[in-house]
Amino acid sequence: MTMQRRMAILGGGPVGLASLMRAVAEGWDARLYERGRVGEHIRSWGHVRMFSPHAMNVVTGGSGARDTAGGPLGKELLTGRQYVERHLEPLAARPELAARITTGTRAIAVSRDRLRKSDGIADPARARSPFRLLLADGQGERAVEADVVLDATGTFGTPNWLGQGGIPAVGERDAATALEHRLPDMPGAERARFAGRHTLIVGSGHSAATAVVWLSQIAAAHPRTRITWVTRRSGPRPVPEVAADPLAERARVTSAANDAAQGATAWLTHVPDASVLEVSRDGPVIVATLATGGGPRIVRADALLALVGYRPDLDLAREVQVQTCWATEGTYRLAAVLLAGEGNGIGTDCLAAVPLGPDTLLHPEAGFFTLGAKSFGRNPNFLIRTGLEQVSDVFAMLRERAA
């Protein structure tokens, strides 16, 4: 059978661009659709320094041994903005790729043409029907077809809810515009907004740790600055630390945040083993009711950073026969491998690699692949390097099927 060669790639981050580059090189009629600009999710934390050295994040065949600014890659830690400007934008501007990239276009839904999710269960004939994608841009909606779909849309556009148990806190939806789910540029453009004010931080991951470190630096120069840091984890050092961490920047941020939580400072109050029950507004002030071991506690703050992680948007593939983990919402087979790795004590170190393998990317729906951060679901231990390896695995499988 002659294999059809139409491919739709969803998401214009490094994994999507790597997929497009590989697809063009291997003769696919490929199109990439990105909701915002190339590297949109990374741009939203462009002021943050990456933990992994740039050499780990280079798309094969991209800017090569040196970035476009002329600096050596080596162990350089770029900010998100530098990574986009030096690497992703020049890559996307290549003539063989640029004409195949459509930005400002959102993928709304994917299905099989004339087939619903429940049709053709375990029937190989289902794969003979092309995928149908509903897209939307500023001009309206349209449908396109593809024989293979790579979903690399990430998770950063879908933050987790703040409330206890992972559902919205009482009043959270009404107060949504007052909550911030991304790291503001505290060291730079938004420093004045936090200096001398009270910030409530919720979360115990690396984003929360970075916010604590930045705000502590501001507090050292502006003594009226106050921080209340709420974590579900108990204990005086809430951010998991990796022994002999190979990523020096991650180790630095994690240790500094934990030191701040553990130390006795006038500007930081750590509230461990706590969750948010209710959020409301009192004029410009945000009022949060916390559930703590000592009973309910009310915190009034000028800003609330809800840095509680992200999850995949599963609506996109609702009508496709995908298999996701019931706990992490990641690709099912991949989640099983990752969870097994966590059971071996390596769950907090994204560099403590467990063998993944191409089979972990398979869904029951032939020709549909979830790549990148989205394949990890709610598991935060994703590396760009892992996503680039997934691209290689997918195209190896496609070549094998076409042989």
Secondary structure, DSSP 8 states (H G I E B T S, - for coil): -----EEEEE--SHHHHHHHHHHHHTT-EEEEE-SSSTTHHHHTTTTSB-SS-GGGS--TTSSTTB-TTS-B-TT---BHHHHIIIIIHHHHTSHHHHTTEE-S-EEEEEEETTB-TTTTTT-GGGGGS-EEEEEEETTEEEEEEESEEEE---STTSB---BGGGS--BTTTTTGGGEE-S---TTTTTHHHHTTSEEEEE--SHHHHHHHHHHHHHHHH-TT-EEEEE-SS-SS--S---TT-S-HHHHHHHHHHHHHHHS--SSEEEE-S-EEEEEEEETTEEEEEEEETTEEEEEEESEEEE---B---GGGGTTS---B-TTT-SBHHHHHHHHHHHHTT-TT-TTS-----GGGG--SSTTEEE-THHHHTT-----HHHHHHHHHHHHHHHHHHH-
